[in-house]
Amino acid sequence: MLMRVLVLNILIFVMACSSSGVKGNGASTKVNVAADKTSTPIIEEDLSRALSSGQEARVQKEVSLRLARDPNDIIALNALAVHMMKTKRLDMAEIILARALSASPKNASLLNNLGVLYWLQGKEKEAFSEWQRTLDIDDEHPQATFHIGAILLKYGNWKSAVPLLERAYANLGQPKMVGPHLAEAYRLAKRPENANTIYESGGLWEDVSPEAQLNFALLLVTDLKDKTQALSVLNKIRFSSREPAILKKVNDYKNRAKALK
């Protein structure tokens, strides 16, 4: 029985790939991808700890013990597939997920992770399809909800993205990953105060990527007209990033901020 979902994501395990795009209004959108693994309390502790450690020998040992008892152990196969994706052995991950899905074809966690695998392979259309299949089986699945919302936002469909990202923000337990997407969706939906609340919650804006910080700065300049805060955020970005494209935007936004009264 699948009793507890733990999230593996780019912030912890370098488990995800991202795809960046620049919207016509100058905002940047980066899509993070979250795999999930399942475990039951106590019984699965050794496997969970081994997977979290990233140590090959520990993972192989715990997975082998479970597969020796049951060659189609879904929890073990899922964990092994996640480990293979973490270590960039995508072909092996695909074989393992195919084996797991042959035993449990309607397992939402496996389908979500197949979507993650396709995303890592650069197959965005196929990834989107698997995440839709995940939601067809479990319409509250938090990772798939986030994935679909983030991709809709990436392609400018913020109206459909907002409710999905709101659900993911409430249920996934990953504000640092989901928050910037939801805030940008709010900004595009002309809800700047909601966007600002997300960025300010727990000092989120100080602990996200430079791209997300640029979106916050854009919100401050164009929607909230907060010159002082905008310049503070832009100065932080300037000292933390060396990417020419980002620094170019920093200079542009600073000029726009300075023009505010």
URKA-V202047 format. One record per residue. N is the residue number from 1. PHI is phi in whole degrees, 0 to 359 (* if undefined). Layout:
# URKA-V202047
n:N phi:PHI
n:N phi:PHI
This chain:
# URKA-V202047
n:1 phi:*
n:2 phi:272
n:3 phi:251
n:4 phi:213
n:5 phi:251
n:6 phi:247
n:7 phi:261
n:8 phi:254
n:9 phi:217
n:10 phi:299
n:11 phi:289
n:12 phi:251
n:13 phi:244
n:14 phi:48
n:15 phi:267
n:16 phi:234
n:17 phi:251
n:18 phi:230
n:19 phi:230
n:20 phi:258
n:21 phi:220
n:22 phi:245
n:23 phi:284
n:24 phi:298
n:25 phi:274
n:26 phi:97
n:27 phi:280
n:28 phi:258
n:29 phi:234
n:30 phi:242
n:31 phi:261
n:32 phi:267
n:33 phi:235
n:34 phi:247
n:35 phi:275
n:36 phi:229
n:37 phi:231
n:38 phi:242
n:39 phi:206
n:40 phi:255
n:41 phi:305
n:42 phi:68
n:43 phi:301
n:44 phi:260
n:45 phi:300
n:46 phi:297
n:47 phi:295
n:48 phi:297
n:49 phi:294
n:50 phi:298
n:51 phi:295
n:52 phi:294
n:53 phi:289
n:54 phi:76
n:55 phi:277
n:56 phi:305
n:57 phi:298
n:58 phi:293
n:59 phi:297
n:60 phi:299
n:61 phi:297
n:62 phi:293
n:63 phi:294
n:64 phi:298
n:65 phi:299
n:66 phi:287
n:67 phi:290
n:68 phi:294
n:69 phi:279
n:70 phi:210
n:71 phi:299
n:72 phi:250
n:73 phi:297
n:74 phi:295
n:75 phi:297
n:76 phi:293
n:77 phi:296
n:78 phi:298
n:79 phi:299
n:80 phi:294
n:81 phi:296
n:82 phi:298
n:83 phi:299
n:84 phi:295
n:85 phi:291
n:86 phi:301
n:87 phi:263
n:88 phi:64
n:89 phi:261
n:90 phi:291
n:91 phi:298
n:92 phi:294
n:93 phi:300
n:94 phi:294
n:95 phi:296
n:96 phi:292
n:97 phi:295
n:98 phi:298
n:99 phi:295
n:100 phi:296
n:101 phi:289
n:102 phi:293
n:103 phi:272
n:104 phi:217
n:105 phi:292
n:106 phi:246
n:107 phi:275
n:108 phi:297
n:109 phi:296
n:110 phi:294
n:111 phi:293
n:112 phi:300
n:113 phi:290
n:114 phi:295
n:115 phi:298
n:116 phi:300
n:117 phi:301
n:118 phi:300
n:119 phi:298
n:120 phi:296
n:121 phi:275
n:122 phi:82
n:123 phi:260
n:124 phi:295
n:125 phi:298
n:126 phi:293
n:127 phi:299
n:128 phi:301
n:129 phi:297
n:130 phi:292
n:131 phi:290
n:132 phi:294
n:133 phi:298
n:134 phi:300
n:135 phi:289
n:136 phi:296
n:137 phi:274
n:138 phi:223
n:139 phi:287
n:140 phi:252
n:141 phi:300
n:142 phi:292
n:143 phi:294
n:144 phi:295
n:145 phi:301
n:146 phi:296
n:147 phi:301
n:148 phi:297
n:149 phi:299
n:150 phi:293
n:151 phi:290
n:152 phi:300
n:153 phi:296
n:154 phi:305
n:155 phi:262
n:156 phi:88
n:157 phi:269
n:158 phi:293
n:159 phi:299
n:160 phi:282
n:161 phi:288
n:162 phi:305
n:163 phi:296
n:164 phi:293
n:165 phi:290
n:166 phi:297
n:167 phi:296
n:168 phi:294
n:169 phi:298
n:170 phi:283
n:171 phi:251
n:172 phi:278
n:173 phi:74
n:174 phi:227
n:175 phi:300
n:176 phi:293
n:177 phi:272
n:178 phi:277
n:179 phi:308
n:180 phi:300
n:181 phi:293
n:182 phi:295
n:183 phi:298
n:184 phi:293
n:185 phi:297
n:186 phi:298
n:187 phi:298
n:188 phi:292
n:189 phi:275
n:190 phi:62
n:191 phi:237
n:192 phi:298
n:193 phi:293
n:194 phi:296
n:195 phi:298
n:196 phi:297
n:197 phi:300
n:198 phi:298
n:199 phi:296
n:200 phi:277
n:201 phi:298
n:202 phi:63
n:203 phi:65
n:204 phi:306
n:205 phi:299
n:206 phi:281
n:207 phi:235
n:208 phi:240
n:209 phi:292
n:210 phi:302
n:211 phi:297
n:212 phi:292
n:213 phi:296
n:214 phi:297
n:215 phi:297
n:216 phi:296
n:217 phi:299
n:218 phi:298
n:219 phi:301
n:220 phi:295
n:221 phi:282
n:222 phi:270
n:223 phi:252
n:224 phi:265
n:225 phi:55
n:226 phi:260
n:227 phi:299
n:228 phi:297
n:229 phi:293
n:230 phi:299
n:231 phi:294
n:232 phi:297
n:233 phi:295
n:234 phi:294
n:235 phi:294
n:236 phi:296
n:237 phi:297
n:238 phi:299
n:239 phi:271
n:240 phi:254
n:241 phi:234
n:242 phi:241
n:243 phi:284
n:244 phi:305
n:245 phi:296
n:246 phi:291
n:247 phi:296
n:248 phi:296
n:249 phi:294
n:250 phi:303
n:251 phi:296
n:252 phi:297
n:253 phi:293
n:254 phi:294
n:255 phi:298
n:256 phi:292
n:257 phi:293
n:258 phi:296
n:259 phi:282
n:260 phi:287
n:261 phi:278
